Amino acid sequence: MPESRHTKELPVSLLTDSEMIDACRVRDFARVFRLVKARAGIHPSMIARQCELTPSRVGEVIAGQRQLLHMDVIERIADGLRIPGHMLGLSRRGWETPAALAVSEREPVHPPAGPGPLAALPGVEVDSILAMAAGTNPSPSTLQALRSSIEDYWRRDDEHGGETLRPAVVGQLRYVEGLLKDRRPTPIQHGLYGVAAELARLTGWTYFDARQYHQARAYFSEALQLAREIDDHPFMANVLACMSLQATYQDKPADALALVSAAQDQARAGTTPRVRAMLAMREAFAHAALGDRKATHTAISEAHSQFERIHEGDPDPAWVTYFDEPKLIVDTGIAHGRLGEAAIAEPLIADALAREDPANQRGRAFHAFWLARTQLQRGKLDQACHTAIEALVPAAAVSSERVTGHLREFYEQLAPYREVPAAVAFEARLRATLPPPVQRTPSSIRT
């Protein structure tokens, strides 16, 4: 960017402010622009000029009517406002290196004897230059390789959780978004948008599973925008269903119902019975969170009715194949359990848990928690504690704050029985297996 466009530097107090740091981390540019105006005196017209945006576009962002997702725009904002690259998840910007230090890079450097294996690796900037020079030309086989990677990411997420997986997923997401900067044949371009949307949804899911809801919503929103670019309405429904589930965790049942209703609107045409069954079950969760028994039962019936229409040759998208019969059964049990109908819920969850894939560590831990909860509701204290102890084994094998949070909630429910041997045994195993339970006011159990 020409030097004449530079405005005054952002004050250090703003760049180190926790609100600014959080807004940049989740790329909430409405907040960023408002903070820049309030704290640095840089008005929207100047922001537009510095970042090579139109004033109307900046105004729409500030008003919450538009999101900025494309990497080239984000890079222009970083460079135009002099926001350090790491704050926006970018590589170090060229202007961040003072001129005096840049000269020293040309001086001969004598490496220490016996350098480690990482010493010979190029930096991030060099990697980017080499990738650009390579002139990547994606083909159908490239898309297939990317989709295979996504399937592998989901499998590993089930087995180990998403915490350590997330950097690789985000890196691949930014790589694909880089490919989208160039115009390509429509089938390839649409395929890349679909891959990017799935990677963004997976990233949002890893944040959701870590109970980092603000970041999750940012990536779910990015996935929604990418899917909209190619009018992939079934996938938009999928993302909205994820956001609905998150809303139940945030104790926002009305939002959950509105989001899943929007998902069903997106899926009116061109979707398979399996997709419609999954969405109906998410609707049941939302109604259960609202305590609406009749509507919950109606949605459960619709989920089962749609599931019965599934045929082997249905063109199910890959992202819904997880919704098999055991998943339908366990979700049915959870919806009944959420309503307090433990006598109906317990046998359903127990049956599904017995058929759970042993490799799905998070699913086994999560569903064992729900079984323990329904058993406790039915007064089966010893059995409930035994089931909860069994849940600790897969819970320890997967990095999922959502799962560990549920088990800590179960611990809080045991407050009236703390002296009972079964409860004492569970507490001892919990403390030995997972970090100490967080002492907080008991909240409603979430689906």
C-alpha positions, 0 to 999 in steps of 0.5 A, spaced: 500 500 500 502 506 498 505 510 504 501 516 502 495 512 504 497 511 511 494 514 517 496 515 524 498 509 528 493 505 532 495 507 539 499 501 543 493 502 549 488 500 543 492 494 540 493 491 547 486 492 550 483 485 551 476 487 547 480 489 541 484 483 542 478 478 542 475 482 536 481 481 532 482 474 534 475 472 532 475 477 526 469 481 528 470 487 524 464 491 526 467 491 533 474 493 530 472 498 526 468 501 532 474 501 537 478 504 532 473 510 531 472 511 538 479 510 541 484 512 535 479 517 532 479 514 525 472 515 522 469 510 517 471 514 511 478 514 513 478 506 515 475 505 508 480 509 504 486 506 508 483 499 507 481 500 500 474 499 501 468 503 500 465 507 505 458 504 504 461 497 505 464 499 512 458 502 514 454 495 513 460 492 517 459 497 523 451 496 522 452 488 522 449 487 516 455 485 512 461 480 514 468 480 511 471 473 510 475 473 504 483 473 506 485 479 501 480 484 505 483 481 511 490 483 509 488 490 507 485 491 513 491 489 517 496 493 513 491 499 512 490 500 520 497 497 522 494 491 526 499 486 527 498 480 523 498 475 529 492 479 532 488 477 525 491 470 525 495 472 519 503 471 518 507 477 520 506 483 516 512 486 512 511 493 515 512 490 522 519 489 521 523 495 523 528 497 517 534 497 522 533 490 523 531 488 516 538 490 514 541 485 519 538 479 516 543 480 510 549 479 515 552 472 515 550 468 520 554 462 523 549 457 525 551 453 532 554 447 531 549 441 531 542 445 529 536 441 531 531 439 525 527 445 525 533 449 524 533 448 516 526 449 515 523 456 512 519 461 515 512 462 514 513 468 509 518 463 505 513 458 505 507 462 502 512 465 497 514 458 494 507 456 494 505 462 490 511 460 485 508 453 485 502 456 481 497 451 484 492 449 479 487 445 483 484 439 479 478 434 481 483 429 484 485 435 488 478 436 491 478 429 492 484 429 496 481 435 500 475 431 501 479 425 504 482 430 509 476 432 511 473 425 513 480 424 516 479 430 520 472 428 523 474 421 524 480 423 529 475 429 532 471 423 534 477 419 537 481 424 540 477 431 540 479 437 536 483 441 540 490 439 537 487 438 530 484 445 530 491 448 527 491 443 521 484 444 520 485 452 520 491 452 516 488 448 510 482 452 510 486 458 509 490 455 504 483 453 500 481 460 501 488 462 498 486 458 492 479 461 491 482 468 490 483 466 483 478 465 478 477 457 476 473 453 472 466 453 475 466 446 477 473 447 481 471 453 484 464 451 486 468 445 489 473 449 493 468 453 496 464 447 498 471 444 501 472 451 505 465 451 508 466 444 511 473 446 513 470 452 517 464 448 520 469 443 522 473 449 525 467 452 528 465 445 531 472 444 535 471 451 538 464 449 540 466 442 543 471 446 547 465 451 549 469 457 546 462 459 543 464 466 540 469 463 536 465 457 534 459 462 532 464 466 528 467 460 524 460 457 523 458 464 520 464 463 515 461 457 513 454 459 512 457 465 507 462 460 503 456 455 502 451 461 500 456 463 495 455 456 491 447 456 493 449 450 497 442 450 501 443 443 504 450 445 507 447 451 509 442 447 513 447 443 516 451 449 519 444 452 522 443 446 525 450 446 528 448 453 531 442 451 533 445 446 538 450 451 540 444 455 542 441 450 547 448 450 550 448 457 551 441 457 554 438 460 548 432 455 547 428 460 543 434 462 538 435 454 538 428 454 535 429 459 530 436 457 527 433 450 526 427 452 523 431 456 518 435 450 517 429 446 515 427 452 510 433 451 507 432 444 506 425 444 503 427 441 497 433 437 494 435 434 501 434 426 503 430 423 508 436 422 513 438 430 513 430 431 514 431 426 520 437 429 523 434 436 522 427 434 526 431 431 531 435 438 532 428 441 532 426 436 538 432 438 542 430 446 541 423 444 543 425 440 549 430 446 551 423 450 551 420 445 556 415 444 550 413 436 551 408 436 545 412 439 540 418 435 542 414 429 541 411 431 535 418 433 532 421 426 535 415 422 531 417 426 525 425 424 525 423 417 526 418 418 520 423 421 515 428 416 518 424 410 515 424 413 508 431 412 508 434 408 502 440 405 501 441 409 494 440 416 497 445 421 495 446 423 502 452 428 503 458 426 507 456 430 513 450 427 515 452 419 514 454 419 522 446 420 523 445 412 523 440 408 527 444 408 534 444 416 533 437 416 532 435 412 538 440 416 543 438 422 540 431 420 542 433 418 549 436 425 550 430 429 548 426 425 552 431 425 558 431 433 557 424 433 558 425 429 565 422 423 562 427 418 564 423 412 564 423 412 557 430 415 556 434 410 559 433 404 555 434 408 549 440 411 551 443 404 554 441 400 547 444 406 543 451 406 547 451 398 547 452 399 539 456 405 539 463 405 535 468 403 540 473 408 536 468 414 538 471 416 544 467 422 545 460 419 543 461 414 548 463 419 554 457 423 552 452 418 551 454 415 558 453 421 561 446 422 559 445 414 561 448 416 568 443 422 568 437 418 567 439 413 572 440 418 577 433 421 575 430 414 576 433 413 583 438 408 581 444 412 585 449 406 585 448 404 577 448 411 575 455 412 579 458 406 576 455 408 569 459 415 570 465 412 572 465 408 566 464 414 562 471 417 565 475 412 561 473 415 554 473 422 557 480 422 559 482 419 552 479 425 548 480 433 549 473 435 549 471 440 554 464 439 553 464 432 555 468 434 561 463 439 563 458 434 563 461 430 567 462 435 572 455 437 572 453 430 574 458 431 580 454 437 582 448 433 581 451 428 586 451 434 592 445 431 596 449 424 596 456 426 597 457 421 603 454 415 599 460 410 598 458 410 590 458 417 590 465 418 594 468 413 589 465 417 583 468 423 586 475 420 587 475 417 580 473 424 577 479 427 581 484 422 579 482 422 571 480 429 570 482 436 572 478 438 579 471 440 578 469 447 577 465 449 583 459 453 580 452 454 581 449 448 578 445 450 571 440 446 567 443 440 563 444 442 556 443 437 550 
